[in-house]
Amino acid sequence: MKRQALAAMIASLFALAACGGEPAAQAPAASAEAASSAAQTAAETPTGELPVIDAVTTHAPEVPPAIDRDYPAKVRVKMETVEKP
C-alpha cells in the first residue's frame, strides 16, 4: 500500500512540475490572432462563392498528395455506396 501511495505522489509531483512551465512569448499570441482572423474570414465567406475542388481518393496504404492551398474551398468527394443483401 505504501508503494502505491508513493508512486501516486511521485506521479502527481511530475504532473505539477509539468504544469508550471514558463509563460508563453508574445509571438505565438500574435500568430494565434492571425489564425483566428483567417478562420473568421473563412467563416464569413458564403458557401456558394467557394471554389470547388475534386478530392483525390486512394486505397490504403497509399497517401493522397499534400494540400498546398491556404484558402477555404468546397471539396467534392466522389463516393459510391453499395447495399449487399
mmCIF file as gemmi writes it, N, C-alpha and C atoms, coordinates in Angstrom:
data_model
loop_
_atom_site.group_PDB
_atom_site.id
_atom_site.type_symbol
_atom_site.label_atom_id
_atom_site.label_alt_id
_atom_site.label_comp_id
_atom_site.label_asym_id
_atom_site.label_entity_id
_atom_site.label_seq_id
_atom_site.pdbx_PDB_ins_code
_atom_site.Cartn_x
_atom_site.Cartn_y
_atom_site.Cartn_z
_atom_site.occupancy
_atom_site.B_iso_or_equiv
_atom_site.pdbx_formal_charge
_atom_site.auth_seq_id
_atom_site.auth_asym_id
_atom_site.pdbx_PDB_model_num
ATOM 1 N N . MET Axp A 1 ? 0.822 -1.187 0 1 0 ? 1 A 1
ATOM 2 C CA . MET Axp A 1 ? 0 0 0 1 0 ? 1 A 1
ATOM 3 C C . MET Axp A 1 ? 0.869 1.255 0 1 0 ? 1 A 1
ATOM 4 N N . LYS Axp A 2 ? 1.975 1.213 0.731 1 0 ? 2 A 1
ATOM 5 C CA . LYS Axp A 2 ? 2.851 2.38 0.793 1 0 ? 2 A 1
ATOM 6 C C . LYS Axp A 2 ? 3.503 2.638 -0.561 1 0 ? 2 A 1
ATOM 7 N N . ARG Axp A 3 ? 3.809 1.578 -1.307 1 0 ? 3 A 1
ATOM 8 C CA . ARG Axp A 3 ? 4.413 1.754 -2.627 1 0 ? 3 A 1
ATOM 9 C C . ARG Axp A 3 ? 3.44 2.442 -3.577 1 0 ? 3 A 1
ATOM 10 N N . GLN Axp A 4 ? 2.181 2.069 -3.507 1 0 ? 4 A 1
ATOM 11 C CA . GLN Axp A 4 ? 1.182 2.691 -4.375 1 0 ? 4 A 1
ATOM 12 C C . GLN Axp A 4 ? 1.004 4.164 -4.025 1 0 ? 4 A 1
ATOM 13 N N . ALA Axp A 5 ? 0.992 4.476 -2.741 1 0 ? 5 A 1
ATOM 14 C CA . ALA Axp A 5 ? 0.856 5.87 -2.323 1 0 ? 5 A 1
ATOM 15 C C . ALA Axp A 5 ? 2.079 6.676 -2.749 1 0 ? 5 A 1
ATOM 16 N N . LEU Axp A 6 ? 3.264 6.087 -2.615 1 0 ? 6 A 1
ATOM 17 C CA . LEU Axp A 6 ? 4.49 6.763 -3.028 1 0 ? 6 A 1
ATOM 18 C C . LEU Axp A 6 ? 4.491 6.986 -4.539 1 0 ? 6 A 1
ATOM 19 N N . ALA Axp A 7 ? 4.072 5.979 -5.291 1 0 ? 7 A 1
ATOM 20 C CA . ALA Axp A 7 ? 4.02 6.117 -6.748 1 0 ? 7 A 1
ATOM 21 C C . ALA Axp A 7 ? 3.021 7.195 -7.154 1 0 ? 7 A 1
ATOM 22 N N . ALA Axp A 8 ? 1.885 7.266 -6.469 1 0 ? 8 A 1
ATOM 23 C CA . ALA Axp A 8 ? 0.881 8.287 -6.775 1 0 ? 8 A 1
ATOM 24 C C . ALA Axp A 8 ? 1.412 9.68 -6.461 1 0 ? 8 A 1
ATOM 25 N N . MET Axp A 9 ? 2.138 9.823 -5.352 1 0 ? 9 A 1
ATOM 26 C CA . MET Axp A 9 ? 2.695 11.134 -5 1 0 ? 9 A 1
ATOM 27 C C . MET Axp A 9 ? 3.767 11.556 -5.994 1 0 ? 9 A 1
ATOM 28 N N . ILE Axp A 10 ? 4.595 10.633 -6.432 1 0 ? 10 A 1
ATOM 29 C CA . ILE Axp A 10 ? 5.635 10.966 -7.408 1 0 ? 10 A 1
ATOM 30 C C . ILE Axp A 10 ? 5.005 11.356 -8.738 1 0 ? 10 A 1
ATOM 31 N N . ALA Axp A 11 ? 3.974 10.626 -9.15 1 0 ? 11 A 1
ATOM 32 C CA . ALA Axp A 11 ? 3.298 10.949 -10.406 1 0 ? 11 A 1
ATOM 33 C C . ALA Axp A 11 ? 2.643 12.32 -10.336 1 0 ? 11 A 1
ATOM 34 N N . SER Axp A 12 ? 2.023 12.639 -9.205 1 0 ? 12 A 1
ATOM 35 C CA . SER Axp A 12 ? 1.394 13.956 -9.067 1 0 ? 12 A 1
ATOM 36 C C . SER Axp A 12 ? 2.448 15.056 -9.021 1 0 ? 12 A 1
ATOM 37 N N . LEU Axp A 13 ? 3.61 14.787 -8.447 1 0 ? 13 A 1
ATOM 38 C CA . LEU Axp A 13 ? 4.694 15.764 -8.421 1 0 ? 13 A 1
ATOM 39 C C . LEU Axp A 13 ? 5.169 16.071 -9.839 1 0 ? 13 A 1
ATOM 40 N N . PHE Axp A 14 ? 5.33 15.026 -10.663 1 0 ? 14 A 1
ATOM 41 C CA . PHE Axp A 14 ? 5.732 15.238 -12.058 1 0 ? 14 A 1
ATOM 42 C C . PHE Axp A 14 ? 4.661 16.009 -12.821 1 0 ? 14 A 1
ATOM 43 N N . ALA Axp A 15 ? 3.402 15.706 -12.562 1 0 ? 15 A 1
ATOM 44 C CA . ALA Axp A 15 ? 2.316 16.405 -13.253 1 0 ? 15 A 1
ATOM 45 C C . ALA Axp A 15 ? 2.3 17.882 -12.878 1 0 ? 15 A 1
ATOM 46 N N . LEU Axp A 16 ? 2.483 18.191 -11.613 1 0 ? 16 A 1
ATOM 47 C CA . LEU Axp A 16 ? 2.506 19.587 -11.184 1 0 ? 16 A 1
ATOM 48 C C . LEU Axp A 16 ? 3.728 20.32 -11.723 1 0 ? 16 A 1
ATOM 49 N N . ALA Axp A 17 ? 4.859 19.634 -11.802 1 0 ? 17 A 1
ATOM 50 C CA . ALA Axp A 17 ? 6.065 20.262 -12.336 1 0 ? 17 A 1
ATOM 51 C C . ALA Axp A 17 ? 5.901 20.565 -13.826 1 0 ? 17 A 1
ATOM 52 N N . ALA Axp A 18 ? 5.192 19.704 -14.538 1 0 ? 18 A 1
ATOM 53 C CA . ALA Axp A 18 ? 4.984 19.922 -15.969 1 0 ? 18 A 1
ATOM 54 C C . ALA Axp A 18 ? 4.046 21.094 -16.216 1 0 ? 18 A 1
ATOM 55 N N . CYS Axp A 19 ? 3.123 21.35 -15.31 1 0 ? 19 A 1
ATOM 56 C CA . CYS Axp A 19 ? 2.158 22.446 -15.482 1 0 ? 19 A 1
ATOM 57 C C . CYS Axp A 19 ? 2.765 23.805 -15.186 1 0 ? 19 A 1
ATOM 58 N N . GLY Axp A 20 ? 3.835 23.869 -14.467 1 0 ? 20 A 1
ATOM 59 C CA . GLY Axp A 20 ? 4.409 25.148 -14.062 1 0 ? 20 A 1
ATOM 60 C C . GLY Axp A 20 ? 5.472 25.639 -15.009 1 0 ? 20 A 1
ATOM 61 N N . GLY Axp A 21 ? 5.252 25.565 -16.31 1 0 ? 21 A 1
ATOM 62 C CA . GLY Axp A 21 ? 6.234 25.987 -17.3 1 0 ? 21 A 1
ATOM 63 C C . GLY Axp A 21 ? 6.36 27.492 -17.374 1 0 ? 21 A 1
ATOM 64 N N . GLU Axp A 22 ? 7.242 27.964 -18.25 1 0 ? 22 A 1
ATOM 65 C CA . GLU Axp A 22 ? 7.453 29.387 -18.44 1 0 ? 22 A 1
ATOM 66 C C . GLU Axp A 22 ? 6.247 29.996 -19.15 1 0 ? 22 A 1
ATOM 67 N N . PRO Axp A 23 ? 5.985 31.28 -18.917 1 0 ? 23 A 1
ATOM 68 C CA . PRO Axp A 23 ? 4.871 31.917 -19.622 1 0 ? 23 A 1
ATOM 69 C C . PRO Axp A 23 ? 5.15 31.986 -21.119 1 0 ? 23 A 1
ATOM 70 N N . ALA Axp A 24 ? 4.097 31.966 -21.901 1 0 ? 24 A 1
ATOM 71 C CA . ALA Axp A 24 ? 4.231 31.974 -23.357 1 0 ? 24 A 1
ATOM 72 C C . ALA Axp A 24 ? 4.773 33.318 -23.835 1 0 ? 24 A 1
ATOM 73 N N . ALA Axp A 25 ? 5.521 33.279 -24.92 1 0 ? 25 A 1
ATOM 74 C CA . ALA Axp A 25 ? 6.069 34.502 -25.506 1 0 ? 25 A 1
ATOM 75 C C . ALA Axp A 25 ? 4.966 35.241 -26.267 1 0 ? 25 A 1
ATOM 76 N N . GLN Axp A 26 ? 5.235 36.475 -26.659 1 0 ? 26 A 1
ATOM 77 C CA . GLN Axp A 26 ? 4.236 37.282 -27.35 1 0 ? 26 A 1
ATOM 78 C C . GLN Axp A 26 ? 4.05 36.85 -28.798 1 0 ? 26 A 1
ATOM 79 N N . ALA Axp A 27 ? 5.039 36.252 -29.439 1 0 ? 27 A 1
ATOM 80 C CA . ALA Axp A 27 ? 4.944 35.872 -30.844 1 0 ? 27 A 1
ATOM 81 C C . ALA Axp A 27 ? 3.858 34.825 -31.086 1 0 ? 27 A 1
ATOM 82 N N . PRO Axp A 28 ? 3.742 33.773 -30.279 1 0 ? 28 A 1
ATOM 83 C CA . PRO Axp A 28 ? 2.655 32.827 -30.527 1 0 ? 28 A 1
ATOM 84 C C . PRO Axp A 28 ? 1.284 33.464 -30.367 1 0 ? 28 A 1
ATOM 85 N N . ALA Axp A 29 ? 1.155 34.438 -29.508 1 0 ? 29 A 1
ATOM 86 C CA . ALA Axp A 29 ? -0.135 35.112 -29.344 1 0 ? 29 A 1
ATOM 87 C C . ALA Axp A 29 ? -0.498 35.866 -30.618 1 0 ? 29 A 1
ATOM 88 N N . ALA Axp A 30 ? 0.484 36.486 -31.239 1 0 ? 30 A 1
ATOM 89 C CA . ALA Axp A 30 ? 0.222 37.215 -32.477 1 0 ? 30 A 1
ATOM 90 C C . ALA Axp A 30 ? -0.169 36.257 -33.591 1 0 ? 30 A 1
ATOM 91 N N . SER Axp A 31 ? 0.493 35.111 -33.669 1 0 ? 31 A 1
ATOM 92 C CA . SER Axp A 31 ? 0.142 34.142 -34.704 1 0 ? 31 A 1
ATOM 93 C C . SER Axp A 31 ? -1.223 33.53 -34.437 1 0 ? 31 A 1
ATOM 94 N N . ALA Axp A 32 ? -1.596 33.4 -33.172 1 0 ? 32 A 1
ATOM 95 C CA . ALA Axp A 32 ? -2.923 32.882 -32.841 1 0 ? 32 A 1
ATOM 96 C C . ALA Axp A 32 ? -3.996 33.873 -33.264 1 0 ? 32 A 1
ATOM 97 N N . GLU Axp A 33 ? -3.715 35.172 -33.088 1 0 ? 33 A 1
ATOM 98 C CA . GLU Axp A 33 ? -4.664 36.19 -33.529 1 0 ? 33 A 1
ATOM 99 C C . GLU Axp A 33 ? -4.808 36.168 -35.039 1 0 ? 33 A 1
ATOM 100 N N . ALA Axp A 34 ? -3.712 35.978 -35.762 1 0 ? 34 A 1
ATOM 101 C CA . ALA Axp A 34 ? -3.772 35.915 -37.216 1 0 ? 34 A 1
ATOM 102 C C . ALA Axp A 34 ? -4.56 34.692 -37.668 1 0 ? 34 A 1
ATOM 103 N N . ALA Axp A 35 ? -4.371 33.576 -36.991 1 0 ? 35 A 1
ATOM 104 C CA . ALA Axp A 35 ? -5.1 32.364 -37.344 1 0 ? 35 A 1
ATOM 105 C C . ALA Axp A 35 ? -6.585 32.52 -37.066 1 0 ? 35 A 1
ATOM 106 N N . SER Axp A 36 ? -6.912 33.169 -35.953 1 0 ? 36 A 1
ATOM 107 C CA . SER Axp A 36 ? -8.329 33.363 -35.639 1 0 ? 36 A 1
ATOM 108 C C . SER Axp A 36 ? -8.977 34.327 -36.62 1 0 ? 36 A 1
ATOM 109 N N . SER Axp A 37 ? -8.246 35.356 -37.073 1 0 ? 37 A 1
ATOM 110 C CA . SER Axp A 37 ? -8.82 36.278 -38.053 1 0 ? 37 A 1
ATOM 111 C C . SER Axp A 37 ? -8.994 35.591 -39.401 1 0 ? 37 A 1
ATOM 112 N N . ALA Axp A 38 ? -8.076 34.69 -39.761 1 0 ? 38 A 1
ATOM 113 C CA . ALA Axp A 38 ? -8.223 33.932 -41.003 1 0 ? 38 A 1
ATOM 114 C C . ALA Axp A 38 ? -9.418 32.991 -40.918 1 0 ? 38 A 1
ATOM 115 N N . ALA Axp A 39 ? -9.616 32.377 -39.761 1 0 ? 39 A 1
ATOM 116 C CA . ALA Axp A 39 ? -10.762 31.489 -39.579 1 0 ? 39 A 1
ATOM 117 C C . ALA Axp A 39 ? -12.057 32.28 -39.622 1 0 ? 39 A 1
ATOM 118 N N . GLN Axp A 40 ? -12.044 33.489 -39.065 1 0 ? 40 A 1
ATOM 119 C CA . GLN Axp A 40 ? -13.236 34.324 -39.085 1 0 ? 40 A 1
ATOM 120 C C . GLN Axp A 40 ? -13.552 34.746 -40.518 1 0 ? 40 A 1
ATOM 121 N N . THR Axp A 41 ? -12.544 35.08 -41.309 1 0 ? 41 A 1
ATOM 122 C CA . THR Axp A 41 ? -12.751 35.441 -42.702 1 0 ? 41 A 1
ATOM 123 C C . THR Axp A 41 ? -13.31 34.261 -43.475 1 0 ? 41 A 1
ATOM 124 N N . ALA Axp A 42 ? -12.798 33.062 -43.193 1 0 ? 42 A 1
ATOM 125 C CA . ALA Axp A 42 ? -13.294 31.864 -43.861 1 0 ? 42 A 1
ATOM 126 C C . ALA Axp A 42 ? -14.741 31.589 -43.479 1 0 ? 42 A 1
ATOM 127 N N . ALA Axp A 43 ? -15.098 31.878 -42.238 1 0 ? 43 A 1
ATOM 128 C CA . ALA Axp A 43 ? -16.467 31.649 -41.793 1 0 ? 43 A 1
ATOM 129 C C . ALA Axp A 43 ? -17.422 32.649 -42.434 1 0 ? 43 A 1
ATOM 130 N N . GLU Axp A 44 ? -16.946 33.834 -42.775 1 0 ? 44 A 1
ATOM 131 C CA . GLU Axp A 44 ? -17.793 34.855 -43.372 1 0 ? 44 A 1
ATOM 132 C C . GLU Axp A 44 ? -18.004 34.642 -44.862 1 0 ? 44 A 1
ATOM 133 N N . THR Axp A 45 ? -17.17 33.833 -45.529 1 0 ? 45 A 1
ATOM 134 C CA . THR Axp A 45 ? -17.298 33.601 -46.957 1 0 ? 45 A 1
ATOM 135 C C . THR Axp A 45 ? -18.511 32.721 -47.226 1 0 ? 45 A 1
ATOM 136 N N . PRO Axp A 46 ? -19.433 33.161 -48.088 1 0 ? 46 A 1
ATOM 137 C CA . PRO Axp A 46 ? -20.59 32.324 -48.401 1 0 ? 46 A 1
ATOM 138 C C . PRO Axp A 46 ? -20.16 31.032 -49.09 1 0 ? 46 A 1
ATOM 139 N N . THR Axp A 47 ? -20.891 29.964 -48.829 1 0 ? 47 A 1
ATOM 140 C CA . THR Axp A 47 ? -20.516 28.661 -49.367 1 0 ? 47 A 1
ATOM 141 C C . THR Axp A 47 ? -20.609 28.63 -50.884 1 0 ? 47 A 1
ATOM 142 N N . GLY Axp A 48 ? -21.52 29.387 -51.457 1 0 ? 48 A 1
ATOM 143 C CA . GLY Axp A 48 ? -21.685 29.392 -52.905 1 0 ? 48 A 1
ATOM 144 C C . GLY Axp A 48 ? -20.52 30.027 -53.636 1 0 ? 48 A 1
ATOM 145 N N . GLU Axp A 49 ? -19.747 30.852 -52.964 1 0 ? 49 A 1
ATOM 146 C CA . GLU Axp A 49 ? -18.631 31.544 -53.605 1 0 ? 49 A 1
ATOM 147 C C . GLU Axp A 49 ? -17.306 30.806 -53.472 1 0 ? 49 A 1
ATOM 148 N N . LEU Axp A 50 ? -17.274 29.712 -52.72 1 0 ? 50 A 1
ATOM 149 C CA . LEU Axp A 50 ? -16.025 28.978 -52.534 1 0 ? 50 A 1
ATOM 150 C C . LEU Axp A 50 ? -15.676 28.201 -53.794 1 0 ? 50 A 1
ATOM 151 N N . PRO Axp A 51 ? -14.391 28.101 -54.133 1 0 ? 51 A 1
ATOM 152 C CA . PRO Axp A 51 ? -14.007 27.286 -55.284 1 0 ? 51 A 1
ATOM 153 C C . PRO Axp A 51 ? -14.232 25.806 -54.983 1 0 ? 51 A 1
ATOM 154 N N . VAL Axp A 52 ? -14.635 25.048 -56 1 0 ? 52 A 1
ATOM 155 C CA . VAL Axp A 52 ? -14.906 23.62 -55.836 1 0 ? 52 A 1
ATOM 156 C C . VAL Axp A 52 ? -13.684 22.838 -56.293 1 0 ? 52 A 1
ATOM 157 N N . ILE Axp A 53 ? -13.206 21.947 -55.425 1 0 ? 53 A 1
ATOM 158 C CA . ILE Axp A 53 ? -12.031 21.128 -55.713 1 0 ? 53 A 1
ATOM 159 C C . ILE Axp A 53 ? -12.44 19.669 -55.595 1 0 ? 53 A 1
ATOM 160 N N . ASP Axp A 54 ? -12.064 18.838 -56.585 1 0 ? 54 A 1
ATOM 161 C CA . ASP Axp A 54 ? -12.335 17.402 -56.509 1 0 ? 54 A 1
ATOM 162 C C . ASP Axp A 54 ? -11.255 16.737 -55.675 1 0 ? 54 A 1
ATOM 163 N N . ALA Axp A 55 ? -11.672 15.952 -54.696 1 0 ? 55 A 1
ATOM 164 C CA . ALA Axp A 55 ? -10.725 15.271 -53.812 1 0 ? 55 A 1
ATOM 165 C C . ALA Axp A 55 ? -10.088 14.092 -54.53 1 0 ? 55 A 1
ATOM 166 N N . VAL Axp A 56 ? -8.857 13.797 -54.162 1 0 ? 56 A 1
ATOM 167 C CA . VAL Axp A 56 ? -8.145 12.645 -54.697 1 0 ? 56 A 1
ATOM 168 C C . VAL Axp A 56 ? -8.263 11.53 -53.671 1 0 ? 56 A 1
ATOM 169 N N . THR Axp A 57 ? -8.921 10.438 -54.05 1 0 ? 57 A 1
ATOM 170 C CA . THR Axp A 57 ? -9.072 9.308 -53.133 1 0 ? 57 A 1
ATOM 171 C C . THR Axp A 57 ? -8.087 8.217 -53.512 1 0 ? 57 A 1
ATOM 172 N N . THR Axp A 58 ? -7.572 7.54 -52.516 1 0 ? 58 A 1
ATOM 173 C CA . THR Axp A 58 ? -6.617 6.46 -52.735 1 0 ? 58 A 1
ATOM 174 C C . THR Axp A 58 ? -6.992 5.276 -51.863 1 0 ? 58 A 1
ATOM 175 N N . HIS Axp A 59 ? -6.337 4.162 -52.092 1 0 ? 59 A 1
ATOM 176 C CA . HIS Axp A 59 ? -6.524 2.975 -51.262 1 0 ? 59 A 1
ATOM 177 C C . HIS Axp A 59 ? -5.35 2.875 -50.3 1 0 ? 59 A 1
ATOM 178 N N . ALA Axp A 60 ? -5.606 2.3 -49.139 1 0 ? 60 A 1
ATOM 179 C CA . ALA Axp A 60 ? -4.551 2.131 -48.139 1 0 ? 60 A 1
ATOM 180 C C . ALA Axp A 60 ? -3.47 1.221 -48.696 1 0 ? 60 A 1
ATOM 181 N N . PRO Axp A 61 ? -2.24 1.409 -48.425 1 0 ? 61 A 1
ATOM 182 C CA . PRO Axp A 61 ? -1.542 2.385 -47.599 1 0 ? 61 A 1
ATOM 183 C C . PRO Axp A 61 ? -1.044 3.589 -48.378 1 0 ? 61 A 1
ATOM 184 N N . GLU Axp A 62 ? -1.557 3.802 -49.59 1 0 ? 62 A 1
ATOM 185 C CA . GLU Axp A 62 ? -1.129 4.964 -50.371 1 0 ? 62 A 1
ATOM 186 C C . GLU Axp A 62 ? -1.634 6.252 -49.728 1 0 ? 62 A 1
ATOM 187 N N . VAL Axp A 63 ? -0.969 7.339 -50.022 1 0 ? 63 A 1
ATOM 188 C CA . VAL Axp A 63 ? -1.309 8.627 -49.413 1 0 ? 63 A 1
ATOM 189 C C . VAL Axp A 63 ? -1.645 9.62 -50.522 1 0 ? 63 A 1
ATOM 190 N N . PRO Axp A 64 ? -2.72 10.396 -50.37 1 0 ? 64 A 1
ATOM 191 C CA . PRO Axp A 64 ? -3.022 11.412 -51.381 1 0 ? 64 A 1
ATOM 192 C C . PRO Axp A 64 ? -1.981 12.526 -51.352 1 0 ? 64 A 1
ATOM 193 N N . PRO Axp A 65 ? -1.897 13.319 -52.402 1 0 ? 65 A 1
ATOM 194 C CA . PRO Axp A 65 ? -0.9 14.395 -52.422 1 0 ? 65 A 1
ATOM 195 C C . PRO Axp A 65 ? -1.172 15.431 -51.333 1 0 ? 65 A 1
ATOM 196 N N . ALA Axp A 66 ? -0.144 16.152 -50.977 1 0 ? 66 A 1
ATOM 197 C CA . ALA Axp A 66 ? -0.26 17.166 -49.922 1 0 ? 66 A 1
ATOM 198 C C . ALA Axp A 66 ? -1.161 18.311 -50.38 1 0 ? 66 A 1
ATOM 199 N N . ILE Axp A 67 ? -1.818 18.935 -49.423 1 0 ? 67 A 1
ATOM 200 C CA . ILE Axp A 67 ? -2.678 20.079 -49.719 1 0 ? 67 A 1
ATOM 201 C C . ILE Axp A 67 ? -1.797 21.316 -49.741 1 0 ? 67 A 1
ATOM 202 N N . ASP Axp A 68 ? -1.782 22.018 -50.872 1 0 ? 68 A 1
ATOM 203 C CA . ASP Axp A 68 ? -0.908 23.181 -50.988 1 0 ? 68 A 1
ATOM 204 C C . ASP Axp A 68 ? -1.689 24.486 -51.077 1 0 ? 68 A 1
ATOM 205 N N . ARG Axp A 69 ? -2.94 24.487 -50.687 1 0 ? 69 A 1
ATOM 206 C CA . ARG Axp A 69 ? -3.736 25.715 -50.717 1 0 ? 69 A 1
ATOM 207 C C . ARG Axp A 69 ? -3.841 26.299 -49.314 1 0 ? 69 A 1
ATOM 208 N N . ASP Axp A 70 ? -4.003 27.614 -49.246 1 0 ? 70 A 1
ATOM 209 C CA . ASP Axp A 70 ? -4.141 28.285 -47.951 1 0 ? 70 A 1
ATOM 210 C C . ASP Axp A 70 ? -5.412 29.124 -47.904 1 0 ? 70 A 1
ATOM 211 N N . TYR Axp A 71 ? -6.432 28.666 -48.602 1 0 ? 71 A 1
ATOM 212 C CA . TYR Axp A 71 ? -7.708 29.364 -48.642 1 0 ? 71 A 1
ATOM 213 C C . TYR Axp A 71 ? -8.822 28.334 -48.479 1 0 ? 71 A 1
ATOM 214 N N . PRO Axp A 72 ? -9.989 28.752 -48.024 1 0 ? 72 A 1
ATOM 215 C CA . PRO Axp A 72 ? -11.09 27.797 -47.865 1 0 ? 72 A 1
ATOM 216 C C . PRO Axp A 72 ? -11.627 27.366 -49.228 1 0 ? 72 A 1
ATOM 217 N N . ALA Axp A 73 ? -12.083 26.141 -49.299 1 0 ? 73 A 1
ATOM 218 C CA . ALA Axp A 73 ? -12.639 25.617 -50.545 1 0 ? 73 A 1
ATOM 219 C C . ALA Axp A 73 ? -13.677 24.556 -50.231 1 0 ? 73 A 1
ATOM 220 N N . LYS Axp A 74 ? -14.554 24.331 -51.182 1 0 ? 74 A 1
ATOM 221 C CA . LYS Axp A 74 ? -15.535 23.258 -51.064 1 0 ? 74 A 1
ATOM 222 C C . LYS Axp A 74 ? -14.918 22.044 -51.753 1 0 ? 74 A 1
ATOM 223 N N . VAL Axp A 75 ? -14.709 20.979 -50.993 1 0 ? 75 A 1
ATOM 224 C CA . VAL Axp A 75 ? -14.062 19.784 -51.524 1 0 ? 75 A 1
ATOM 225 C C . VAL Axp A 75 ? -15.134 18.75 -51.837 1 0 ? 75 A 1
ATOM 226 N N . ARG Axp A 76 ? -15.16 18.293 -53.075 1 0 ? 76 A 1
ATOM 227 C CA . ARG Axp A 76 ? -16.137 17.309 -53.521 1 0 ? 76 A 1
ATOM 228 C C . ARG Axp A 76 ? -15.462 15.935 -53.541 1 0 ? 76 A 1
ATOM 229 N N . VAL Axp A 77 ? -16.053 14.988 -52.814 1 0 ? 77 A 1
ATOM 230 C CA . VAL Axp A 77 ? -15.531 13.624 -52.754 1 0 ? 77 A 1
ATOM 231 C C . VAL Axp A 77 ? -16.525 12.719 -53.461 1 0 ? 77 A 1
ATOM 232 N N . LYS Axp A 78 ? -16.059 12.012 -54.487 1 0 ? 78 A 1
ATOM 233 C CA . LYS Axp A 78 ? -16.932 11.107 -55.231 1 0 ? 78 A 1
ATOM 234 C C . LYS Axp A 78 ? -16.897 9.739 -54.565 1 0 ? 78 A 1
ATOM 235 N N . MET Axp A 79 ? -18.07 9.302 -54.072 1 0 ? 79 A 1
ATOM 236 C CA . MET Axp A 79 ? -18.18 8.007 -53.408 1 0 ? 79 A 1
ATOM 237 C C . MET Axp A 79 ? -19.36 7.246 -53.982 1 0 ? 79 A 1
ATOM 238 N N . GLU Axp A 80 ? -19.271 5.946 -53.894 1 0 ? 80 A 1
ATOM 239 C CA . GLU Axp A 80 ? -20.356 5.092 -54.348 1 0 ? 80 A 1
ATOM 240 C C . GLU Axp A 80 ? -20.706 4.141 -53.218 1 0 ? 80 A 1
ATOM 241 N N . THR Axp A 81 ? -21.982 4.059 -52.884 1 0 ? 81 A 1
ATOM 242 C CA . THR Axp A 81 ? -22.422 3.133 -51.842 1 0 ? 81 A 1
ATOM 243 C C . THR Axp A 81 ? -23.107 1.947 -52.492 1 0 ? 81 A 1
ATOM 244 N N . VAL Axp A 82 ? -22.819 0.77 -51.973 1 0 ? 82 A 1
ATOM 245 C CA . VAL Axp A 82 ? -23.395 -0.465 -52.496 1 0 ? 82 A 1
ATOM 246 C C . VAL Axp A 82 ? -24.039 -1.207 -51.346 1 0 ? 82 A 1
ATOM 247 N N . GLU Axp A 83 ? -25.322 -1.549 -51.507 1 0 ? 83 A 1
ATOM 248 C CA . GLU Axp A 83 ? -26.016 -2.326 -50.484 1 0 ? 83 A 1
ATOM 249 C C . GLU Axp A 83 ? -25.908 -3.798 -50.831 1 0 ? 83 A 1
ATOM 250 N N . LYS Axp A 84 ? -25.463 -4.578 -49.88 1 0 ? 84 A 1
ATOM 251 C CA . LYS Axp A 84 ? -25.355 -6.02 -50.082 1 0 ? 84 A 1
ATOM 252 C C . LYS Axp A 84 ? -26.425 -6.704 -49.243 1 0 ? 84 A 1
ATOM 253 N N . PRO Axp A 85 ? -27.148 -7.671 -49.843 1 0 ? 85 A 1
ATOM 254 C CA . PRO Axp A 85 ? -28.203 -8.356 -49.071 1 0 ? 85 A 1
ATOM 255 C C . PRO Axp A 85 ? -27.672 -9.255 -47.993 1 0 ? 85 A 1
